[in-house]
Amino acid sequence: MRCVRVLLAKKGRAKYTSHLDMQRCMMRAVRRAGIELWYTEGFNPHPYVTFALPLPLGVESDGEPVDIRLEGDMTNEQVRDRLNATMPEGIEVVSVDDAVHKPADISFASYCIELYGAEGLAQKISDALACGNLPAEKLGKAGRKKVTKQINVAELMGEYTVEDLGESIVINIILAAGSQKNASPFILLDAVSGVIGEKLEYRKITRKAILLANLEKF
């Protein structure tokens, strides 16, 4: 048994596939590809298939890591090619490599956010991102209860750039991600909209990479 990390690109209409449906899609693809998975032991054995960091609905991705445990001696290249032959439109296996880091090591994710442009809007966004105070509400848990928490999204941001392309504005930004701290691009846009007093409308959001604490790729 060995663990491999499958990177899935998710584009176009596939961005509206929910996390649960992505899990089902992956299991169907593995079965159709004839890939032998390792099963847990015990009363109810199940295959080990784990998505490291669920992708928000409506966001595209250049590479979502999915860990699977294999039986047999199939090579990483064979796994990639067999899976790609069974994947639906909009989902592609970018690579298959041996898993090195654990999902708990994830600290950040980088995003490219493309907005509809307007005169002076890029400067407003730049000023808001630099102000250090981007209040937002985030749904969380207190014990078993779901509660709304007040957060400052600015504290969950890393490096960023804002580029004015006329009809569009492109924000490239690193946001906290993982089990300890997490900020979605949607929360960021809501917070910036609140500060500038203007609703930001996006064309496309893409998660470019999942990162470790030292900003190396996961």
C-alpha positions as CSV (number, residue, x, y, z in Angstrom):
1,M,0.0,0.0,0.0
2,R,1.2,3.5,-0.8
3,C,-0.3,7.0,-0.7
4,V,-0.3,9.2,-3.8
5,R,-1.5,12.7,-4.3
6,V,-3.7,13.4,-7.3
7,L,-4.0,17.1,-8.5
8,L,-7.3,17.8,-10.1
9,A,-7.9,20.9,-12.2
10,K,-11.5,22.1,-12.1
11,K,-12.6,24.5,-14.8
12,G,-15.7,25.9,-16.5
13,R,-19.1,24.5,-15.5
14,A,-17.3,22.0,-13.3
15,K,-16.8,24.8,-10.7
16,Y,-20.5,24.3,-9.8
17,T,-19.9,20.7,-8.7
18,S,-20.2,20.5,-4.9
19,H,-17.6,18.9,-2.7
20,L,-19.9,15.9,-2.0
21,D,-20.4,15.4,-5.8
22,M,-16.6,15.7,-6.3
23,Q,-16.1,12.9,-3.8
24,R,-18.6,10.8,-5.7
25,C,-17.0,11.7,-9.1
26,M,-13.6,10.7,-7.8
27,M,-14.8,7.3,-6.6
28,R,-16.6,6.6,-9.9
29,A,-13.5,7.6,-11.9
30,V,-11.3,5.3,-9.8
31,R,-13.7,2.3,-10.3
32,R,-14.0,2.9,-14.0
33,A,-10.2,3.3,-14.3
34,G,-9.7,-0.1,-12.7
35,I,-7.4,1.3,-10.0
36,E,-7.1,-1.0,-7.0
37,L,-7.5,1.0,-3.8
38,W,-6.5,0.2,-0.2
39,Y,-9.4,-0.3,2.1
40,T,-9.6,0.4,5.8
41,E,-10.0,-2.6,8.2
42,G,-12.8,-3.1,10.6
43,F,-16.5,-3.7,10.6
44,N,-17.2,-1.2,7.7
45,P,-14.2,-1.1,5.4
46,H,-14.0,1.9,3.0
47,P,-11.4,3.1,0.5
48,Y,-9.0,5.9,1.5
49,V,-9.8,8.9,-0.6
50,T,-9.2,12.3,1.0
51,F,-9.6,15.9,-0.4
52,A,-7.0,18.0,1.4
53,L,-8.9,21.3,1.3
54,P,-12.5,21.5,-0.1
55,L,-12.9,24.1,-2.8
56,P,-15.6,26.7,-2.4
57,L,-18.5,26.2,-4.8
58,G,-18.2,28.5,-7.8
59,V,-14.4,28.7,-7.6
60,E,-12.2,27.2,-10.4
61,S,-8.8,25.5,-9.5
62,D,-5.5,24.8,-11.2
63,G,-4.9,21.8,-8.9
64,E,-6.9,20.3,-6.0
65,P,-5.0,17.7,-4.1
66,V,-6.7,14.4,-3.5
67,D,-4.9,11.6,-1.6
68,I,-5.6,8.0,-2.4
69,R,-4.0,4.8,-1.1
70,L,-3.2,2.2,-3.7
71,E,-2.7,-1.5,-3.8
72,G,-0.6,-3.2,-6.5
73,D,2.2,-1.8,-8.5
74,M,0.6,0.7,-10.9
75,T,2.8,3.7,-11.6
76,N,1.9,7.3,-11.0
77,E,1.8,7.9,-14.8
78,Q,-0.6,5.0,-15.3
79,V,-2.9,6.3,-12.5
80,R,-2.9,9.7,-14.1
81,D,-3.7,8.4,-17.6
82,R,-6.4,6.0,-16.5
83,L,-8.1,8.6,-14.4
84,N,-8.1,11.2,-17.2
85,A,-9.7,8.7,-19.5
86,T,-12.7,8.6,-17.1
87,M,-13.0,12.2,-15.9
88,P,-16.1,14.3,-16.9
89,E,-15.7,17.6,-18.8
90,G,-14.0,20.3,-16.9
91,I,-12.1,18.0,-14.5
92,E,-8.6,17.0,-15.4
93,V,-5.8,15.1,-13.6
94,V,-2.8,17.5,-13.8
95,S,-0.4,15.2,-12.0
96,V,0.0,12.2,-9.7
97,D,2.9,12.1,-7.2
98,D,3.8,10.4,-4.0
99,A,2.3,12.3,-1.1
100,V,4.9,14.1,1.1
101,H,3.2,16.6,3.3
102,K,0.1,16.0,5.5
103,P,-3.1,18.1,5.1
104,A,-2.5,19.5,8.5
105,D,0.5,21.3,7.1
106,I,-1.6,23.5,4.9
107,S,-1.5,27.2,5.9
108,F,-2.4,29.3,2.9
109,A,-4.0,29.3,-0.5
110,S,-3.4,31.6,-3.4
111,Y,-6.2,33.0,-5.5
112,C,-6.7,35.0,-8.7
113,I,-9.9,37.1,-8.5
114,E,-11.1,38.8,-11.7
115,L,-13.6,41.6,-11.1
116,Y,-15.6,43.8,-13.4
117,G,-13.8,47.0,-13.8
118,A,-15.0,50.6,-13.3
119,E,-13.1,54.0,-13.2
120,G,-11.3,54.5,-9.9
121,L,-12.4,51.1,-8.6
122,A,-8.9,49.5,-8.5
123,Q,-7.6,52.3,-6.3
124,K,-10.5,51.9,-3.9
125,I,-9.8,48.2,-3.6
126,S,-6.0,48.8,-3.1
127,D,-6.8,51.4,-0.4
128,A,-9.2,49.0,1.4
129,L,-6.7,46.0,1.3
130,A,-4.0,48.3,2.7
131,C,-6.1,49.8,5.5
132,G,-5.6,46.9,7.9
133,N,-9.3,46.7,9.0
134,L,-11.6,44.5,6.9
135,P,-14.5,43.5,9.2
136,A,-16.7,40.5,8.1
137,E,-19.0,38.0,9.5
138,K,-18.1,34.3,9.4
139,L,-20.2,31.3,10.4
140,G,-18.4,29.2,13.0
141,K,-19.0,26.8,15.8
142,A,-19.2,27.1,19.6
143,G,-19.4,23.5,20.8
144,R,-22.2,21.9,18.7
145,K,-23.9,25.2,17.9
146,K,-23.3,27.3,14.8
147,V,-22.6,30.9,15.6
148,T,-21.7,34.0,13.6
149,K,-18.3,35.4,14.4
150,Q,-16.8,38.8,13.7
151,I,-13.4,38.6,12.0
152,N,-10.9,41.0,10.5
153,V,-10.1,39.6,7.1
154,A,-7.0,41.8,6.9
155,E,-5.4,39.6,9.6
156,L,-5.8,36.5,7.3
157,M,-4.2,38.1,4.2
158,G,-0.7,37.6,2.8
159,E,0.9,39.2,-0.2
160,Y,-1.3,40.6,-2.9
161,T,-1.4,42.7,-6.0
162,V,-4.2,44.7,-7.7
163,E,-4.0,45.2,-11.4
164,D,-6.3,47.6,-13.4
165,L,-6.9,46.2,-16.9
166,G,-9.7,48.6,-17.8
167,E,-12.8,46.4,-18.2
168,S,-11.5,44.1,-15.5
169,I,-9.5,44.3,-12.3
170,V,-7.3,41.3,-11.2
171,I,-6.5,40.7,-7.6
172,N,-3.8,38.0,-6.9
173,I,-3.8,37.3,-3.2
174,I,-2.7,34.8,-0.6
175,L,-5.3,34.0,2.1
176,A,-5.1,31.8,5.2
177,A,-6.3,28.3,4.7
178,G,-6.4,25.0,6.6
179,S,-7.9,23.7,9.8
180,Q,-6.7,26.6,12.1
181,K,-7.4,29.8,10.1
182,N,-9.3,30.1,6.9
183,A,-10.6,33.0,4.7
184,S,-12.5,32.4,1.5
185,P,-12.3,34.8,-1.5
186,F,-16.0,35.5,-1.0
187,I,-15.5,36.7,2.5
188,L,-12.7,38.9,1.3
189,L,-14.9,40.5,-1.4
190,D,-17.7,41.0,1.0
191,A,-15.3,42.7,3.5
192,V,-13.8,45.0,0.8
193,S,-17.3,45.8,-0.5
194,G,-18.3,46.9,3.0
195,V,-15.3,49.2,3.3
196,I,-15.6,50.9,0.0
197,G,-19.4,51.0,0.1
198,E,-19.8,49.4,-3.3
199,K,-20.7,45.8,-4.2
200,L,-17.9,44.0,-6.0
201,E,-18.9,41.7,-8.9
202,Y,-16.5,39.0,-10.0
203,R,-16.1,37.4,-13.4
204,K,-14.0,34.5,-12.2
205,I,-12.2,33.2,-9.2
206,T,-9.4,30.6,-9.4
207,R,-7.5,28.9,-6.7
208,K,-4.0,28.8,-8.0
209,A,-2.2,26.7,-5.4
210,I,-2.4,25.4,-1.8
211,L,0.6,26.4,0.2
212,L,2.6,25.4,3.3
213,A,3.6,27.9,6.0
214,N,6.8,28.7,4.1
215,L,4.7,29.4,1.0
216,E,6.0,26.4,-0.8
217,K,3.4,24.4,-2.7
218,F,1.6,21.7,-0.8
